[in-house]
């Protein structure tokens, strides 16, 4: 890897944040990951600091306040993030959610796996093969 990979996970579930970080650490300890507990916090971070440009954004759909689809729509409006890859990271596997988020500009959809090893495999495909 030329430069460290940077990720942002937007998810209101602390356990899911910990599992995601564990999977990243097992995959490659040099991957940097920031967290936002909801869409509003994520948008504040992303808008206020134009030097913070994660290569990969993982976004939960079901969050209080601003849901993932609303957050995705707002992230797509931020000019300095035009090259960031945005993946929905949700417990949903509904075809409607997958279609709607792709129409809103998501680059992919990951249904949260039950096993950390499955998450590591999924993240490996996305982060290391790009």
C-alpha positions in Angstrom: 0.0 0.0 0.0 1.3 3.4 -0.9 -0.4 5.5 1.7 -2.6 4.5 4.6 -6.3 3.8 3.8 -8.7 6.1 5.7 -12.3 5.1 6.5 -15.2 6.7 8.2 -17.9 4.5 9.8 -21.2 6.3 10.5 -23.1 4.0 12.9 -25.1 4.7 16.1 -24.3 1.2 17.5 -21.1 1.2 19.6 -20.9 -2.6 19.4 -21.0 -2.5 15.6 -18.2 0.2 15.7 -16.0 -2.0 17.8 -16.6 -5.1 15.6 -15.8 -3.0 12.5 -12.6 -1.7 14.0 -11.6 -5.2 15.1 -12.1 -6.5 11.5 -10.0 -3.6 10.1 -7.2 -4.2 12.7 -7.1 -7.9 11.7 -7.1 -7.0 8.1 -4.4 -4.3 8.2 -3.4 -2.4 11.3 -2.3 0.6 9.2 -5.9 1.4 8.2 -7.1 4.6 9.9 -10.8 4.6 10.9 -12.8 7.4 12.3 -16.4 7.1 13.7 -19.5 9.2 13.8 -22.4 8.2 16.0 -25.1 9.6 13.6 -25.6 11.4 10.3 -25.6 14.9 11.8 -22.3 14.3 13.6 -20.7 12.9 10.4 -21.9 15.8 8.3 -20.4 18.3 10.8 -17.0 16.5 10.7 -17.0 16.3 6.9 -18.1 19.8 6.3 -16.0 21.6 8.9 -12.7 19.9 8.1 -12.0 19.9 4.4 -8.7 18.2 5.0 -10.6 15.1 6.4 -11.3 13.2 3.2 -11.8 9.5 4.0 -11.3 7.2 1.0 -14.1 4.9 2.2 -17.3 5.9 4.0 -19.4 3.1 5.5 -22.9 4.2 6.4 -25.6 2.6 8.5 -29.2 3.0 7.3 -31.1 2.8 10.5 -30.0 5.6 12.8 -32.0 8.0 15.0 -32.6 11.5 13.7 -31.1 11.5 10.2 -31.3 8.1 8.6 -28.6 6.7 6.3 -30.4 7.6 3.0 -30.7 11.2 4.1 -27.1 11.3 5.2 -26.0 9.7 1.9 -27.8 12.4 0.0 -26.1 15.2 2.0 -22.6 13.6 1.7 -23.0 13.4 -2.1 -23.3 17.3 -2.0 -19.9 17.8 -0.4 -17.5 18.7 -3.2 -14.3 17.6 -1.5 -15.7 14.1 -1.0 -16.5 13.5 -4.7 -13.9 10.7 -4.9 -14.8 8.9 -1.6 -16.4 5.5 -2.0 -19.6 5.2 0.0 -20.9 1.8 1.1 -24.1 1.2 3.0 -23.3 -1.0 6.0 -26.6 -2.2 7.4 -28.5 -5.1 8.9 -31.0 -4.7 6.0 -30.8 -7.0 3.0 -33.9 -5.6 1.4 -33.7 -5.3 -2.4 -35.6 -2.0 -2.0 -32.9 -0.5 0.3 -30.1 -1.7 -2.0 -31.8 -0.2 -5.1 -32.7 3.1 -3.4 -29.2 3.6 -2.0 -27.5 2.8 -5.3 -29.9 5.4 -7.0 -28.8 7.9 -4.3 -25.2 7.3 -5.2 -23.9 4.6 -2.9 -21.0 2.6 -4.4 -22.1 -0.6 -2.8 -24.1 -2.3 -0.1 -22.9 -4.6 2.7 -25.3 -6.5 4.9 -23.7 -6.7 8.3 -22.4 -10.3 8.6 -22.9 -12.5 11.7 -19.2 -13.4 11.8 -16.2 -11.1 12.1 -14.3 -13.4 9.7 -17.0 -12.7 7.0 -16.6 -8.9 7.6 -12.8 -9.2 7.3 -13.3 -11.0 3.9 -15.8 -8.4 2.7 -13.6 -5.5 3.8 -10.5 -7.2 2.2 -12.3 -7.2 -1.2 -13.3 -3.6 -0.9 -10.2 -2.0 0.7 -7.3 -4.0 -0.6 -8.5 -4.7 -4.1 -9.2 -1.1 -5.0 
